[in-house]
Amino acid sequence: MAFNMLLKDNLTIRNKKKLTGAGLVLAVVLFSGNIVMAQEKAKPEDTEVWKPVPQKVSPATGNHAPSDAVVLFDGNSLEKWESANGGKAEWTVKDNILTVTPGTGDIRTKQNFTNFQLHVEWRSPAEIRGEGQGRGNSGIFLQGRYEVQVLDSYNNRTYSNGQAGSIYKQAVPLVNPVLPPGEWQTYDIIYTAPRFKEDGSTESKALVTVLLNGVLVQHNFEIQGPTVYIGTPEYEAHGPGPIQLQDHGDLVSFRNIWIREI
Ligand code: MG
């Protein structure tokens, strides 16, 4: 209180422009003295926050998801998945690995999600076939609409906004940390869903951050709309959506897929 009053007095003096040289020096001394006093009164605990207490979570280790994650594929079954064309997911599960069965179509989670952290491990075939977009192509569609590209981008040039780590046809990855075909690679994706107004117009676009093999490739990128092969993307209002994996005709494999809703 005393500090505020003194400060007020000092300001009043200044406003009235009645300060003499000596007065000004006095005011400055008083003013700085007050700041020092105010700082002395503040305690470290004034800025400590004790609640809420963060929930204990065991972290991801090896093939284990964090304890609070929803495991989407643990190596055993496709019970959490269905065909994007309707009906059962027809991809192959063998030796704890999920592999695209070409021609059966995309698969998607039965559960829908909004904002999340998603972990996916993937592997393009060791046997190199095709080139460009035709080599080890798959994809992870966030909310069933926005594709994080999966591609064998190890020595395989294609358009930069279509290589692994890209948001397909929208964002070039910052770098290319892709491993050779046949090796397991990881995606860690942090996603904020778009929001829509009641009239269906876009209130805020989707945001995505992507780490590929632990290396940042997309940093808070503002997704421009649903992934399209030709033309410009345009948002359409939607609610929660699934995680969808692409059947692009290549024998891409997946394992250890988990998600944490934010
Ligand atoms: Mg793809």
Residues whose N, C-alpha, C, O or C-beta is under 5 A from the ligand:
A	BS01	MG	N137 S138 G139 Q149 V150 Q246
